[in-house]
Amino acid sequence: MTMDSSSLRRRHPSLLSSGIALGCLAVLGTATPALAQDDAPHRVGLLLDAGAPHGIGLSAVVRPTNWLRLQAGPTTNTLSIGVRGGVTLLPIDTFIAPTLNVEAGHYFGSEYSEVLDWLGREPSSTSEAIRDVTYNYVTGSVGLEVGTKSRFNFFLNVGLSYVALTVPEPTPLIQDASGDDSVTSGPLHLRATIPSVKLGFIVYFF
């Protein structure tokens, strides 16, 4: 039995092409899970930011969906310690994306008489009124985030912050301002809406 050598040569390219195709499919099949793992969104991390007027914060971050992020953690304005929580909406899931942010926080009672030193004022009875001062705030802001689909993100937020501050013993402050020692007052509640700016980054671990 004999086989035509020209027919065998014609079959070799077909066999070779089939082998290459099968090899490519095998490589793609192996690489696809790895690529999917690299592109998978990261859900849990840490956020560190600094800004005005609310100081420095460190928060745990959870991103349950691509368009929603939740964060909560401690803060400090160098005079007091506080806590905060926030929600961020990411309407566009791109590497550079706009954000909508809402945050609420509380600073516990602390002494704010050091503010007088910053202003160059001499300590007086007025400083006694700036003790155990607390305040709450709610901030709404828009931002720009770079790296929303990666493990390391930068962001810049600007907006407005509504602040509610309580001075429990304001009598010395009022007496000093009015020049009348007979004036007395109960707790003083101040409300203000002020600009807010924040710069920070997020590192995702999972």
Secondary structure as the mmCIF struct_conf table of DSSP 4:
data_model
#
loop_
_struct_conf.conf_type_id
_struct_conf.id
_struct_conf.beg_label_comp_id
_struct_conf.beg_label_asym_id
_struct_conf.beg_label_seq_id
_struct_conf.end_label_comp_id
_struct_conf.end_label_asym_id
_struct_conf.end_label_seq_id
HELX_RH_AL_P HELX_RH_AL_P1 SER A 5 ASP A 39
BEND BEND1 ALA A 40 ALA A 40
HELX_LH_PP_P HELX_LH_PP_P1 PRO A 41 HIS A 42
STRN STRN1 VAL A 44 ALA A 52
TURN_TY1_P TURN_TY1_P1 PRO A 53 HIS A 54
STRN STRN2 GLY A 55 THR A 65
TURN_TY1_P TURN_TY1_P2 ASN A 66 TRP A 67
STRN STRN3 LEU A 68 THR A 76
BEND BEND2 THR A 78 LEU A 79
STRN STRN4 ILE A 81 LEU A 89
BEND BEND3 PRO A 91 ILE A 92
BEND BEND4 THR A 94 PHE A 95
STRN STRN5 ILE A 96 SER A 110
TURN_TY1_P TURN_TY1_P3 SER A 113 SER A 113
HELX_RH_AL_P HELX_RH_AL_P2 GLU A 114 TRP A 118
TURN_TY1_P TURN_TY1_P4 LEU A 119 GLY A 120
HELX_LH_PP_P HELX_LH_PP_P2 ARG A 121 PRO A 123
HELX_RH_3T_P HELX_RH_3T_P1 SER A 125 ALA A 129
BEND BEND5 ILE A 130 ASP A 132
STRN STRN6 VAL A 133 VAL A 146
TURN_TY1_P TURN_TY1_P5 THR A 148 LYS A 149
BEND BEND6 SER A 150 ARG A 151
STRN STRN7 PHE A 152 VAL A 167
BEND BEND7 PRO A 168 PRO A 168
HELX_RH_AL_P HELX_RH_AL_P3 THR A 171 SER A 178
TURN_TY1_P TURN_TY1_P6 ASP A 181 SER A 182
BEND BEND8 GLY A 186 GLY A 186
STRN STRN8 LEU A 188 TYR A 204
#
